[in-house]
Amino acid sequence: MLYHAYELTHAAVTPWRAAAGAVKASLSNPFNPWAYTDMGRSIVAAADVFELTTRRYGKPEFGLNETVVDEEPVPVTERVVWEDTFCGLLHFEKQWPEAAITQPKVLIVAPMSGHYATLLRGTAEAMLESHDVYITDWEDAREVPVFKGPFDLDDYIDYVVAMIRHLGPDTHVMAVCQPGPAVLAATALMAKAKDKATPASMIIMGSPIDARQSPTVPNQLAEERGLSWFNANMVSSVPLPHAGAFRRVYPGFLQLSSFIAMNRDKHMEAHRNFFNHLVEGDGEPAEKHRAFYDEYLAVMDLTEEFYLQTVDRIFQRHLLAEGAFEHRGELVDPGAITDTGLMTIEGELDDISGIGQTQAAHDLCANIPADMQEDYVQEGVGHYGVFNGRRWKSEICPRVTQFIANVEARRSA
């Protein structure tokens, strides 16, 4: 019923959104004298804000068509190189001569936590200059037919292993936020099996490896509520006419509502500023606001089984941190990892994954040599700033690049 209520609300607002669009078009017309009045500009701005906050956002495009290597522009083509039901592996392929220098392979594992992989556009863009970049492009569960079967946390780990094997040896894996435990588990399983494709390094960023450390509001909510509460209140059936109709999911709009509620005043202030910029005709900050929320408000659904298992195994029972995490009946032993570099990155102001949650990976991976480990805490950034924005590009990404170079040098010595 929850999903149906959401759809009905969206449908009910549609005529009002159409009316707002008509008013905006009319009052923006240069032949309308009201377009040049304070009242006219205020009405147009209000209609713009209303339309932005009530429309449905589709999956954004990466739009990474070019990068710069050694101060030279290089065209980039986006290509799917591996795919399965719930994920495609995208390669940002540089169009340069075959004789060009080979760059380290980096697999960015995007979170399956409500937003599309395009939320990491800035992450991929910065890494592209010095690396051969691939990224996981998870499917929206509401668009996957029920007959395609379920998708749970074990399946997620299997997908990560399959993609790493597809890319082959010497792949560096970057886990951004939620996939940290899955990437660590996948690497441990591959190391234990002496798989030749075991990652050269793991870069784990803002991730709940041990959610008991510096618990945040989301962590506390997971602890306070039983799994049955999450099942009853956070899971719903996809309605028609979506391709995934009748699939049980954790709706993306619920995740988005939770994030907005955590920073309600910040979002309200941002929209007030957006309104004022529109009234004043200040186009640049208004467009930056629009671009950010076009991405932020585009959400996808998660399968019921993946969502509930993640809450249970990662946020409630802390199985990985306790040394009791299993994958299809096999105990995951991070101690089996001995020849994979490990870098952890946290944000000083992260209100999703608190300080120490990602650092916990170092204690679990006790058999990785000290000179192949690095821990970094970025001052002045929250969760989003760990992998996007000015600090990511100017301070964090160069450290990641240097870490990967150090691992490459050590492995080739």
CORDA-V434406 format. One record per backbone hydrogen bond with DSSP energy under -1.0 kcal/mol. NH is the residue of the N-H (numbers start at 1). CO is the residue of the C=O. Records with the same first field share a line. If there is no record, write none. Layout:
BEGIN
NH->CO / CO
END
This chain:
BEGIN
5->1
6->2
7->3
8->4
9->5
10->6
11->7
12->8
13->9
17->13
18->14
19->15
20->16
21->17
22->18
23->19
24->20
25->21
26->22
27->23
28->24
32->29
35->32
36->33
37->34
41->37
42->38
43->39
44->40
45->41
46->42
47->43
48->44
49->45
50->46
51->47
52->48
53->49
55->51
65->63
67->74
69->72
72->69
74->67
76->65
77->93
79->91
81->89
84->87
87->84
88->137
89->82
90->135
91->79
92->133
93->77 / 91
95->75
96->94
100->97
106->132
107->172
108->134
109->174
119->116
120->117
121->118
124->120
125->121
126->122
127->123
128->124
130->127
131->127
132->104
134->106
135->90
136->108
137->88
139->86
141->301
143->140
144->141
148->145
149->146
156->152
157->153
158->154
159->155
160->156
161->157
162->158
163->159
164->160
165->161
166->162
167->163
168->164
172->105
173->201
174->107
175->203
176->109
177->205
180->177
183->179
184->180
185->181
186->182
187->183
188->184
189->185
190->186
191->187
192->188
193->189
194->191
195->190
198->195
200->171
202->341
203->173
204->343
205->175
206->345
209->207
210->357
213->210
220->216
221->217
222->218
223->219
224->220
225->221
230->226
231->227
232->228
233->229
234->230
236->249
238->247
242->239
244->142
245->242
246->238
247->244
249->236
250->302
255->251
256->252
257->253
258->254
259->255
260->256
261->257
262->258
267->263
268->264
269->265
270->266
271->267
272->268
273->269
274->270
275->271
276->272
277->273
278->274
279->275
280->276
282->277
283->281
286->282
287->283
288->284
289->285
290->286
291->287
292->288
293->289
294->290
295->291
296->292
297->293
298->295
300->114
302->250
304->248
307->303
308->304
309->305
310->306
311->307
312->308
313->309
314->310
315->310
316->311
317->312
319->313
322->318
323->320
324->319
327->330
330->327
332->325
336->333
337->334
341->200
342->372
343->202
344->374
345->204
346->376
348->378
349->381
350->347
357->354
360->356
361->358
362->359
364->360
365->361
366->364
368->365
372->369
373->370
374->342
376->344
378->346
386->383
387->384
393->389
394->390
395->391
396->391
397->392
400->396
401->397
402->398
403->399
404->400
405->401
406->402
407->403
408->404
409->405
410->406
411->407
412->408
END
